[in-house]
Amino acid sequence: MKIIYFDIATLLLLATLFALMFFKKINRRSHKIFMFMILELFFTTAFSLASICLDNAGPGNELWKFSLHGLYLLGHMTTIMLVLLYIVSISDVMFRLWKSAAFGIMIFAPVGIYHSLLIINIFVPIMYHIDAAGVYTRDFLFPIGYAIGLLYFVELGYAIVRCRKIINWSAVRALMILFPLTAASMIVEFIWSNIVIEPFFNAIAYLVMFVNIAKPDTYTDSVTGVSNEEAFKMKIKQAFANKKPCKIILIEAVNYLSIAELLGGHSFEDFNKYVANKLKEIDKFCKTSMFISHLGSGKFRVIVEESHYNTLQLLVDNIFHQLGKRHVFGDVVVEPIPAVTVLSCPDDIDNIDKYLFFSSSFPSYSEGVITYSHELLNDRDFMIKSHIDQIIDNAIRNNWMDVYFQPIYDTKTKRFVTAEALLRMKDPEYGWIDTETMVKAAEKSGAIHKIGEIVFRKTLAFMSSKEYKELKLNGLDINISVAECLDKLMPKKLDSLLKEFDIDVNDVNLEITETAATLKVETFIKNVNALHDMGVKMSLDDFGSGYSNVRRMVYLPFNTIKFDRSLVLLDDTPDGHKVVSHLINMVKEMGYKIVVEGVEEEKQLESFIGFGVDLIQGWYFSKALPPEEFIKFVKEHNG
């Protein structure tokens, strides 16, 4: 008598797994395949249970016995094939099935051969038969099933090894459990022929896969019900690794911070649900079966596979139109500003680094319009930003960085008495590189320290030249970045450079931006005080640019306050004129010198001379000039 309890336990376990998957309403292809695997094993186990019951009942029912054993064998081999198909699905190489005949043959041909033999067996007993005593008996070709099963397990092992880098390790371990469980079931059934345990062990393997691979909650955003950031990262990682053709649609509300502030936390979740539901509606309307994910902060990503490219334009237009619609949440009206960019993979974007750059940069290029990766790749500014680290590295190695000087006018002596040293860089391919872009990138990469040394060396070398000394200026202003302010060795490095070029410390004025002055880091404060003790003069640069705080002027040893161009523009309005006037009077009463930068018109010049500021800088007089032109300019204007 064969034992049926393991089959009953298998059916209960599989029914529970199916219910869990069904009520989660997961729509991903891999999860659908997993649900089909559960159903297939359920029916295979049911056939096994029915055939065992008939075998245990003794002679009779030969036709039913023959049919049920055949259905069990049919499902038994299909189970192994479906597991292989599941690996293909979770590693996102399914698209190769329709492009590669060899790939399809490798998966479907073995089970096709086995099923064909079972069909032939209906007419000619070559696999099994029911003998005169009503006993299930194997025939001479039955071992082919073992050979095909072994072939599938070799393919399974190969697939797991090949895909180990594009599926997480928990998934790899879950899949590997098939091998010891299958081996154990074969040993048990060989020793105890009355125990049919293979379906039960397969169900245990499915349970492990459910917990470690399918696990719907892990890859689902709890707020919107679509895929979360972890699921999206895995998806694009696989797409890049497999060189899978697809379109990634980047979707954001540019003004999401304002929307979040306007709606508050709970209502902002409603906004994200609203966007997710709109994307689902569009997907259903366009019949694209797109992969939708929510990354948080109003950021959504959509992946469209190659088979749906024919509806791509309709899809993108609908997304852009629907996202930009005015919508009412409660009693609050929200009007999102959409940013939508379509990335073509792998033609334009073929690795994760390029994707991450696009993802962080696209809103500023796509605000209120739809952009495409091939357009951005032909955009000079975008390409500069995407290659800025390499551009900076090449410039440092090839000495492509120069220092220009913008003259500064003394309102009392009517002469140009100093200048600001400004970094300039020209790349052979991209031309002049925006300094702000370069500095921000260099601060992130750490290259700013090398750049800072270049600026100091070139400025001090110029100051030590005979031509500069003949100008009899009061020194030069040199900018230092936030990163340099936090370098513990910065005062010592500057002191060493001053001695190397034989420059008097009184001839150097360091311009520290307001961003740096907001730092409360102990290193920064120590550096500023150390520079002051050395006798270095310091200016608070960009005053009025958005970080202004009088406490910094009180507690940090600045000699000069440099008004930002934004205050020059503010002075053009009546109320702004009053604000600027009071600010200047306050700074003057505190005993600081005042430099105004960004003056471009005579009216602005006259206004600030009227305010009694000390120094004025701007394009009204001159743009930043290379050393030779700067010397010529000062000689001509100072006489």
C-alpha positions as CSV (number, residue, x, y, z in Angstrom):
1,M,0.0,0.0,0.0
2,K,1.3,3.4,-1.0
3,I,1.1,6.3,1.5
4,I,-1.1,9.2,0.4
5,Y,-0.5,11.6,3.3
6,F,2.4,13.5,1.6
7,D,0.2,14.2,-1.4
8,I,-2.6,15.5,0.8
9,A,-0.1,17.8,2.6
10,T,1.2,18.9,-0.8
11,L,-2.2,19.9,-2.0
12,L,-2.9,21.9,1.2
13,L,0.4,23.7,1.0
14,L,0.0,24.6,-2.7
15,A,-3.6,25.8,-2.1
16,T,-2.3,28.1,0.6
17,L,0.5,29.4,-1.6
18,F,-1.9,30.1,-4.5
19,A,-4.3,31.9,-2.3
20,L,-1.5,34.2,-1.0
21,M,-0.3,35.0,-4.5
22,F,-3.9,35.5,-5.8
23,F,-5.0,37.9,-3.1
24,K,-1.8,40.0,-3.5
25,K,-3.0,40.6,-7.1
26,I,0.5,40.6,-8.5
27,N,0.7,41.3,-12.2
28,R,4.4,40.7,-13.0
29,R,5.2,38.1,-15.6
30,S,7.5,36.1,-13.2
31,H,4.7,36.0,-10.5
32,K,2.2,34.8,-13.1
33,I,4.5,32.0,-14.1
34,F,5.0,31.2,-10.4
35,M,1.2,31.0,-9.9
36,F,1.0,28.7,-13.0
37,M,3.8,26.6,-11.5
38,I,1.7,26.2,-8.3
39,L,-1.4,25.3,-10.3
40,E,0.5,22.8,-12.4
41,L,2.0,21.1,-9.4
42,F,-1.3,21.0,-7.7
43,F,-3.0,19.2,-10.5
44,T,0.0,16.9,-11.0
45,T,-0.2,16.0,-7.3
46,A,-3.9,15.5,-7.6
47,F,-3.3,13.0,-10.4
48,S,-0.6,11.3,-8.3
49,L,-3.0,11.0,-5.3
50,A,-5.9,9.7,-7.5
51,S,-3.6,7.1,-9.2
52,I,-2.2,5.9,-5.8
53,C,-5.8,5.5,-4.5
54,L,-6.7,3.4,-7.5
55,D,-3.5,1.4,-7.2
56,N,-4.2,0.7,-3.5
57,A,-7.8,-0.4,-4.4
58,G,-6.5,-3.4,-6.3
59,P,-7.5,-4.8,-9.7
60,G,-10.0,-3.0,-11.9
61,N,-10.3,0.6,-13.3
62,E,-7.4,-0.1,-15.7
63,L,-8.4,2.7,-18.1
64,W,-8.5,5.2,-15.2
65,K,-5.2,4.0,-13.8
66,F,-3.6,4.3,-17.2
67,S,-4.9,7.8,-17.7
68,L,-4.1,9.1,-14.3
69,H,-0.5,7.7,-14.3
70,G,0.0,9.2,-17.8
71,L,-1.3,12.6,-16.6
72,Y,1.0,12.4,-13.5
73,L,4.0,11.7,-15.7
74,L,3.0,14.4,-18.1
75,G,2.8,17.0,-15.2
76,H,5.9,15.6,-13.5
77,M,8.2,16.5,-16.4
78,T,6.4,19.8,-17.0
79,T,7.2,20.8,-13.4
80,I,10.9,20.8,-14.1
81,M,10.5,22.7,-17.3
82,L,8.4,25.4,-15.6
83,V,11.1,25.9,-12.9
84,L,13.6,26.5,-15.7
85,L,11.2,28.9,-17.4
86,Y,10.7,30.7,-14.0
87,I,14.5,31.3,-13.8
88,V,14.4,32.7,-17.3
89,S,11.6,35.0,-16.2
90,I,13.1,36.4,-13.0
91,S,16.5,37.0,-14.7
92,D,14.6,38.9,-17.4
93,V,15.9,36.9,-20.4
94,M,12.5,35.9,-21.5
95,F,12.8,38.1,-24.6
96,R,15.4,35.8,-26.0
97,L,12.9,33.0,-26.3
98,W,11.2,34.7,-29.2
99,K,14.5,35.8,-30.8
100,S,16.7,32.6,-30.5
101,A,15.5,29.3,-31.8
102,A,18.3,27.5,-29.9
103,F,17.2,29.1,-26.6
104,G,13.6,28.0,-27.2
105,I,14.6,24.5,-28.1
106,M,16.8,24.2,-25.0
107,I,13.7,24.9,-22.8
108,F,10.8,23.3,-24.6
109,A,12.3,20.5,-26.8
110,P,13.1,18.0,-24.0
111,V,9.6,18.1,-22.5
112,G,8.1,18.1,-26.0
113,I,9.9,14.8,-26.7
114,Y,8.8,13.3,-23.4
115,H,5.2,14.3,-24.0
116,S,5.3,12.9,-27.5
117,L,6.5,9.5,-26.1
118,L,3.6,9.5,-23.6
119,I,1.1,10.2,-26.5
120,I,2.7,7.3,-28.5
121,N,2.4,5.2,-25.4
122,I,-1.4,5.4,-25.6
123,F,-1.2,3.3,-28.7
124,V,2.0,1.4,-28.2
125,P,3.3,0.6,-24.6
126,I,6.8,2.0,-24.7
127,M,6.8,4.0,-21.4
128,Y,4.4,2.1,-19.1
129,H,1.3,-0.1,-19.1
130,I,-1.3,-1.6,-16.7
131,D,-0.8,-5.4,-16.7
132,A,-3.4,-8.1,-16.4
133,A,-3.4,-7.9,-12.6
134,G,-4.1,-4.2,-12.8
135,V,-0.6,-3.2,-11.6
136,Y,1.2,-0.1,-13.0
137,T,4.4,-1.4,-14.9
138,R,7.2,0.5,-16.5
139,D,8.4,-0.3,-20.0
140,F,11.7,-0.2,-21.8
141,L,11.7,3.5,-22.8
142,F,10.7,4.7,-19.3
143,P,14.4,5.6,-18.4
144,I,14.3,8.3,-21.0
145,G,12.4,10.3,-18.4
146,Y,15.3,10.1,-16.1
147,A,17.7,11.2,-18.9
148,I,15.5,14.2,-19.8
149,G,15.1,15.1,-16.1
150,L,18.9,15.0,-15.7
151,L,19.2,17.2,-18.8
152,Y,16.8,19.8,-17.2
153,F,18.7,19.8,-14.0
154,V,22.0,20.4,-15.8
155,E,20.2,23.3,-17.6
156,L,18.9,24.6,-14.3
157,G,22.3,24.6,-12.7
158,Y,23.8,26.4,-15.7
159,A,21.0,29.0,-15.7
160,I,21.5,29.7,-12.0
161,V,25.2,30.1,-12.4
162,R,24.8,32.4,-15.4
163,C,22.1,34.5,-13.7
164,R,23.7,34.7,-10.2
165,K,24.9,38.3,-10.7
166,I,21.5,39.6,-11.9
167,I,19.3,38.0,-9.3
168,N,20.0,38.4,-5.6
169,W,21.7,35.8,-3.5
170,S,18.5,34.9,-1.6
171,A,17.0,33.9,-4.9
172,V,20.0,31.9,-5.9
173,R,19.9,30.0,-2.6
174,A,16.2,29.4,-2.9
175,L,16.6,27.9,-6.4
176,M,19.6,25.8,-5.4
177,I,17.4,24.0,-2.8
178,L,15.8,22.1,-5.6
179,F,18.9,20.0,-6.1
180,P,19.2,18.5,-2.5
181,L,15.4,18.1,-2.2
182,T,15.2,16.2,-5.6
183,A,18.1,14.0,-4.6
184,A,16.5,13.3,-1.2
185,S,13.1,12.4,-2.8
186,M,14.8,10.0,-5.2
187,I,16.7,8.3,-2.3
188,V,13.5,8.1,-0.2
189,E,11.4,6.6,-3.0
190,F,14.2,4.2,-3.9
191,I,14.4,2.9,-0.3
192,W,10.7,3.0,0.5
193,S,8.8,2.3,-2.7
194,N,5.4,2.8,-1.0
195,I,6.2,6.5,-0.4
196,V,5.7,9.1,-3.1
197,I,7.3,12.2,-1.8
198,E,8.7,14.1,-4.8
199,P,5.6,16.4,-5.2
200,F,5.8,17.3,-1.5
201,F,9.5,18.1,-1.7
202,N,8.7,20.2,-4.8
203,A,6.1,22.1,-2.8
204,I,8.6,22.7,-0.1
205,A,10.9,24.2,-2.7
206,Y,8.1,26.4,-4.0
207,L,7.5,27.6,-0.4
208,V,11.2,28.6,-0.2
209,M,10.9,30.4,-3.6
210,F,7.8,32.2,-2.4
211,V,9.5,33.5,0.7
212,N,12.8,34.4,-1.0
213,I,11.9,35.3,-4.6
214,A,8.2,36.0,-5.2
215,K,7.7,37.7,-1.8
216,P,5.2,40.3,-3.3
217,D,5.3,42.7,-0.3
218,T,9.1,43.2,-0.6
219,Y,8.9,44.5,-4.2
220,T,5.6,46.4,-3.9
221,D,5.2,50.0,-2.8
222,S,2.8,50.0,0.1
223,V,1.3,53.4,-0.8
224,T,0.6,53.1,-4.5
225,G,0.4,49.3,-5.0
226,V,2.9,49.4,-7.9
227,S,6.5,48.2,-7.8
228,N,8.9,49.9,-5.5
229,E,12.4,51.2,-5.9
230,E,14.1,47.9,-5.1
231,A,12.1,46.1,-7.7
232,F,12.9,48.8,-10.3
233,K,16.6,48.7,-9.5
234,M,16.6,44.9,-10.0
235,K,14.7,45.3,-13.3
236,I,17.0,47.8,-14.9
237,K,20.1,45.9,-13.6
238,Q,18.9,42.9,-15.4
239,A,18.0,44.8,-18.5
240,F,21.5,46.3,-18.8
241,A,23.1,43.0,-18.0
242,N,21.1,41.2,-20.7
243,K,21.3,44.1,-23.2
244,K,17.5,43.9,-23.4
245,P,15.9,46.4,-25.7
246,C,13.4,48.6,-23.8
247,K,12.4,52.1,-23.1
248,I,12.6,53.6,-19.6
249,I,10.2,56.5,-19.1
250,L,11.3,58.8,-16.3
251,I,8.3,60.7,-14.8
252,E,8.4,63.4,-12.1
253,A,6.4,66.3,-10.8
254,V,9.0,69.0,-10.8
255,N,7.1,70.9,-8.2
256,Y,6.5,67.9,-5.9
257,L,8.1,69.6,-2.9
258,S,5.6,72.4,-3.2
259,I,2.8,69.9,-3.7
260,A,3.9,67.9,-0.6
261,E,4.0,71.1,1.5
262,L,0.6,72.1,0.2
263,L,-1.1,68.8,0.8
264,G,0.7,67.5,3.9
265,G,2.0,64.0,4.5
266,H,-1.3,62.0,4.2
267,S,-2.7,63.9,1.3
268,F,0.6,63.7,-0.5
269,E,0.2,59.9,-0.4
270,D,-3.1,60.5,-2.1
271,F,-1.3,62.4,-4.8
272,N,1.1,59.5,-5.4
273,K,-1.8,57.1,-5.5
274,Y,-3.5,59.3,-8.0
275,V,-0.4,59.3,-10.3
276,A,0.0,55.5,-9.9
277,N,-3.7,54.9,-10.8
278,K,-3.4,57.2,-13.8
279,L,-0.4,55.3,-15.0
280,K,-2.4,52.0,-14.6
281,E,-5.3,53.5,-16.6
282,I,-3.0,54.6,-19.4
283,D,-1.3,51.2,-19.4
284,K,-4.7,49.5,-19.8
285,F,-5.8,52.0,-22.4
286,C,-2.6,51.6,-24.5
287,K,-2.4,47.8,-23.8
288,T,1.3,48.0,-23.2
289,S,1.7,45.8,-20.0
290,M,4.3,48.3,-18.8
291,F,6.4,47.8,-15.6
292,I,5.3,50.7,-13.3
293,S,7.3,51.6,-10.2
294,H,7.2,54.4,-7.6
295,L,10.6,55.6,-6.2
296,G,9.1,58.0,-3.7
297,S,9.1,61.8,-3.6
298,G,6.8,62.0,-6.6
299,K,9.2,60.0,-8.8
300,F,7.8,57.3,-11.1
301,R,9.6,55.0,-13.5
302,V,8.0,53.0,-16.3
303,I,9.6,50.3,-18.4
304,V,8.1,49.5,-21.9
305,E,9.3,46.4,-23.7
306,E,10.3,46.3,-27.4
307,S,7.1,44.5,-28.4
308,H,5.0,47.6,-27.4
309,Y,7.1,50.3,-29.2
310,N,4.3,50.8,-31.7
311,T,2.2,52.5,-28.9
312,L,5.1,54.3,-27.3
313,Q,4.3,57.8,-28.5
314,L,0.6,57.4,-27.6
315,L,1.7,56.2,-24.2
316,V,4.2,59.0,-23.5
317,D,1.7,61.7,-24.7
318,N,-1.0,60.4,-22.4
319,I,1.4,60.2,-19.4
320,F,2.5,63.8,-20.0
321,H,-1.0,65.1,-20.5
322,Q,-2.5,63.3,-17.5
323,L,0.3,64.2,-15.1
324,G,0.0,67.8,-16.0
325,K,-3.7,68.0,-15.3
326,R,-5.1,70.1,-12.5
327,H,-6.6,67.9,-9.7
328,V,-8.4,68.6,-6.5
329,F,-7.4,66.8,-3.3
330,G,-10.0,67.6,-0.7
331,D,-10.3,71.4,-0.9
332,V,-6.8,71.9,-2.3
333,V,-6.2,72.4,-6.0
334,V,-2.9,70.9,-7.3
335,E,-1.4,71.6,-10.7
336,P,1.7,69.4,-11.2
337,I,4.5,70.5,-13.5
338,P,5.4,67.3,-15.4
339,A,8.9,66.3,-16.5
340,V,9.0,63.2,-18.8
341,T,12.0,61.7,-20.5
342,V,12.2,58.6,-22.5
343,L,15.5,56.6,-22.4
344,S,16.3,54.1,-25.1
345,C,18.2,51.1,-23.8
346,P,20.7,49.8,-24.7
347,D,21.1,52.1,-27.7
348,D,21.6,55.4,-25.7
349,I,21.8,54.2,-22.1
350,D,23.7,50.9,-21.6
351,N,24.8,50.9,-18.0
352,I,23.6,51.9,-14.5
353,D,26.0,54.9,-14.2
354,K,24.5,56.6,-17.3
355,Y,21.0,55.8,-16.0
356,L,21.7,57.3,-12.6
357,F,23.1,60.5,-14.2
358,F,20.0,60.8,-16.5
359,S,17.7,60.2,-13.6
360,S,19.3,62.9,-11.5
361,S,19.6,65.5,-14.3
362,F,16.6,65.1,-16.5
363,P,14.0,67.3,-14.6
364,S,15.9,70.5,-15.3
365,Y,15.9,69.6,-19.1
366,S,12.4,68.2,-19.3
367,E,10.3,70.6,-17.2
368,G,7.1,71.1,-19.1
369,V,8.2,69.1,-22.2
370,I,8.8,65.6,-23.3
371,T,12.5,64.8,-24.0
372,Y,14.3,61.8,-25.4
373,S,17.7,60.4,-24.6
374,H,19.0,60.8,-28.1
375,E,18.1,64.5,-27.9
376,L,19.9,65.0,-24.6
377,L,22.9,63.1,-25.8
378,N,23.3,65.8,-28.5
379,D,22.8,68.6,-26.0
380,R,26.2,70.2,-25.1
381,D,25.4,71.1,-21.6
382,F,24.0,67.7,-20.8
383,M,27.0,66.0,-22.2
384,I,29.4,68.2,-20.3
385,K,27.6,67.4,-17.0
386,S,27.6,63.7,-17.8
387,H,31.3,63.7,-18.5
388,I,32.4,66.4,-16.1
389,D,34.6,64.2,-13.9
390,Q,36.6,63.0,-17.0
391,I,36.7,66.6,-18.3
392,I,38.2,67.8,-15.1
393,D,40.7,65.0,-14.8
394,N,41.9,65.7,-18.4
395,A,42.2,69.4,-17.7
396,I,44.3,68.8,-14.6
397,R,46.6,66.4,-16.3
398,N,47.0,68.5,-19.5
399,N,47.1,71.9,-17.8
400,W,44.0,73.2,-19.5
401,M,43.0,75.4,-16.5
402,D,43.8,79.1,-16.4
403,V,43.2,82.0,-14.1
404,Y,41.6,85.2,-15.4
405,F,41.4,88.4,-13.5
406,Q,38.3,90.7,-13.2
407,P,39.3,94.3,-12.3
408,I,37.8,95.9,-9.2
409,Y,37.2,99.7,-9.1
410,D,37.8,101.9,-6.1
411,T,35.0,104.5,-5.8
412,K,37.2,107.0,-3.9
413,T,40.5,106.9,-5.8
414,K,38.7,106.3,-9.1
415,R,41.3,103.6,-9.9
416,F,41.4,99.9,-10.3
417,V,43.1,98.8,-7.1
418,T,42.6,95.0,-7.1
419,A,41.0,92.1,-9.0
420,E,39.3,88.8,-8.4
421,A,41.2,85.7,-9.6
422,L,38.7,83.5,-11.5
423,L,39.1,80.0,-12.7
424,R,38.6,79.3,-16.4
425,M,38.8,76.0,-18.3
426,K,38.6,75.2,-22.0
427,D,38.2,71.6,-23.1
428,P,39.3,70.8,-26.7
429,E,36.0,69.0,-27.4
430,Y,33.4,71.0,-25.4
431,G,35.0,74.4,-25.3
432,W,34.6,76.7,-22.3
433,I,33.3,74.9,-19.3
434,D,30.9,76.6,-16.8
435,T,32.9,77.3,-13.6
436,E,30.0,76.6,-11.3
437,T,29.3,73.3,-12.9
438,M,33.0,72.4,-12.7
439,V,33.4,73.4,-9.0
440,K,30.3,71.5,-7.9
441,A,31.5,68.4,-9.6
442,A,35.0,68.8,-8.3
443,E,33.7,69.2,-4.7
444,K,31.8,65.9,-5.0
445,S,34.8,64.0,-6.6
446,G,37.5,65.5,-4.4
447,A,39.3,67.1,-7.4
448,I,38.6,70.5,-5.9
449,H,41.8,70.3,-3.8
450,K,43.9,69.9,-6.9
451,I,42.0,72.7,-8.6
452,G,42.4,75.0,-5.6
453,E,46.2,74.4,-5.7
454,I,46.3,75.2,-9.4
455,V,44.4,78.5,-8.8
456,F,46.7,79.5,-5.9
457,R,49.9,78.6,-7.8
458,K,48.9,80.4,-11.0
459,T,47.6,83.5,-9.1
460,L,50.7,83.7,-6.9
461,A,53.0,83.1,-9.8
462,F,51.3,86.1,-11.6
463,M,51.7,88.2,-8.5
464,S,55.4,87.5,-8.4
465,S,55.9,88.6,-12.0
466,K,57.5,91.9,-12.8
467,E,54.5,93.0,-15.0
468,Y,52.1,92.6,-12.1
469,K,54.3,94.4,-9.6
470,E,54.6,97.4,-11.9
471,L,50.8,97.8,-11.6
472,K,51.1,98.6,-7.9
473,L,47.8,97.1,-6.9
474,N,46.6,96.3,-3.4
475,G,46.7,92.6,-3.9
476,L,44.3,90.1,-5.5
477,D,41.2,88.2,-4.3
478,I,41.2,84.4,-4.5
479,N,38.1,82.2,-4.0
480,I,38.3,79.1,-1.8
481,S,35.7,76.4,-1.9
482,V,33.7,74.8,0.9
483,A,35.8,71.6,0.6
484,E,39.1,73.6,0.9
485,C,37.7,75.4,4.0
486,L,37.3,72.0,5.6
487,D,40.9,70.9,4.8
488,K,42.8,70.9,8.1
489,L,46.1,71.6,6.3
490,M,44.8,74.5,4.3
491,P,46.4,77.3,6.4
492,K,49.8,75.5,6.2
493,K,49.5,74.9,2.5
494,L,48.8,78.6,1.9
495,D,51.6,79.7,4.1
496,S,54.0,77.4,2.2
497,L,52.8,78.7,-1.2
498,L,53.2,82.4,-0.1
499,K,56.8,81.7,1.0
500,E,57.5,79.7,-2.2
501,F,56.4,82.7,-4.4
502,D,57.7,85.3,-2.0
503,I,54.3,87.0,-1.7
504,D,53.4,89.2,1.3
505,V,50.4,87.8,3.2
506,N,48.8,91.3,3.1
507,D,48.5,91.1,-0.6
508,V,46.1,88.1,-0.6
509,N,42.5,88.4,0.2
510,L,40.5,85.1,0.4
511,E,36.9,85.1,-0.7
512,I,34.8,82.6,1.4
513,T,31.3,82.0,0.0
514,E,28.3,82.3,2.2
515,T,27.7,78.5,1.8
516,A,31.0,77.8,3.5
517,A,30.3,80.5,6.1
518,T,27.1,78.6,7.2
519,L,29.3,75.7,8.3
520,K,29.5,75.1,12.1
521,V,32.2,72.5,11.6
522,E,35.1,73.0,14.1
523,T,37.7,72.5,11.3
524,F,36.2,75.4,9.3
525,I,36.2,77.8,12.3
526,K,39.8,76.8,13.3
527,N,41.0,77.4,9.7
528,V,39.4,80.8,9.5
529,N,40.9,81.8,12.8
530,A,44.3,80.4,11.7
531,L,44.2,82.4,8.5
532,H,43.3,85.5,10.4
533,D,46.2,85.0,12.8
534,M,48.5,84.7,9.8
535,G,47.4,88.1,8.7
536,V,45.3,86.9,5.7
537,K,42.5,89.2,4.8
538,M,39.1,87.6,4.2
539,S,35.9,88.5,2.5
540,L,32.4,87.1,2.9
541,D,31.5,86.4,-0.7
542,D,28.0,86.3,-2.3
543,F,26.3,88.2,0.6
544,G,22.6,88.4,-0.2
545,S,22.5,85.3,-2.3
546,G,20.1,83.5,0.0
547,Y,22.1,82.5,3.0
548,S,22.7,85.9,4.6
549,N,23.1,85.8,8.3
550,V,24.5,88.7,10.3
551,R,25.8,86.3,13.0
552,R,28.5,85.2,10.6
553,M,29.7,88.8,10.1
554,V,29.8,89.2,13.9
555,Y,31.6,86.0,14.9
556,L,33.9,85.4,11.9
557,P,36.9,87.6,11.2
558,F,36.0,89.1,7.8
559,N,37.5,92.3,6.6
560,T,35.2,92.8,3.6
561,I,31.6,92.0,2.7
562,K,31.0,91.3,-1.0
563,F,27.4,92.0,-2.1
564,D,26.0,89.5,-4.6
565,R,24.6,90.5,-8.0
566,S,21.1,89.6,-6.7
567,L,21.2,92.7,-4.5
568,V,22.2,94.8,-7.5
569,L,19.1,93.6,-9.3
570,L,17.0,94.2,-6.2
571,D,18.1,97.8,-6.2
572,D,16.2,98.4,-9.4
573,T,12.8,98.5,-7.5
574,P,11.8,101.2,-5.1
575,D,11.3,98.9,-2.1
576,G,14.5,97.0,-3.1
577,H,16.4,100.2,-3.1
578,K,15.4,100.9,0.5
579,V,16.4,97.3,1.5
580,V,19.8,97.6,-0.2
581,S,20.4,101.1,1.3
582,H,19.7,99.8,4.9
583,L,21.9,96.7,4.3
584,I,24.8,98.9,3.2
585,N,24.4,101.3,6.1
586,M,24.3,98.4,8.5
587,V,27.5,96.8,7.1
588,K,29.3,100.1,7.0
589,E,28.4,100.8,10.6
590,M,29.9,97.4,11.5
591,G,33.2,98.6,10.1
592,Y,33.5,96.4,7.0
593,K,34.6,97.4,3.5
594,I,31.9,96.8,0.9
595,V,32.5,95.3,-2.6
596,V,29.5,95.2,-5.0
597,E,29.8,92.7,-7.8
598,G,27.7,92.2,-10.9
599,V,27.4,95.9,-11.9
600,E,26.6,96.1,-15.6
601,E,24.9,99.4,-16.2
602,E,25.9,103.0,-15.5
603,K,22.7,103.5,-13.6
604,Q,23.7,100.7,-11.2
605,L,27.2,102.2,-10.9
606,E,25.9,105.6,-10.0
607,S,23.4,104.2,-7.5
608,F,26.1,102.2,-5.5
609,I,28.6,105.1,-5.6
610,G,25.8,107.1,-4.1
611,F,25.4,104.5,-1.4
612,G,29.1,105.1,-0.5
613,V,30.3,101.5,-1.2
614,D,34.1,101.1,-1.3
615,L,34.7,98.9,-4.4
616,I,32.7,97.9,-7.5
617,Q,33.2,95.0,-9.8
618,G,31.3,93.9,-12.9
619,W,31.0,93.8,-16.7
620,Y,30.3,97.6,-16.8
621,F,34.1,97.9,-16.4
622,S,35.4,94.6,-17.8
623,K,34.8,90.9,-17.9
624,A,37.5,88.6,-16.4
625,L,40.7,88.9,-18.5
626,P,43.7,86.7,-19.1
627,P,46.8,88.0,-17.4
628,E,48.3,89.8,-20.5
629,E,45.0,91.6,-21.3
630,F,44.4,92.4,-17.6
631,I,47.8,94.1,-17.3
632,K,47.1,96.1,-20.5
633,F,43.6,97.1,-19.1
634,V,44.9,98.4,-15.8
635,K,47.8,100.3,-17.4
636,E,45.4,102.0,-19.8
637,H,42.8,103.0,-17.2
638,N,45.0,103.8,-14.2
639,G,47.4,105.9,-16.4
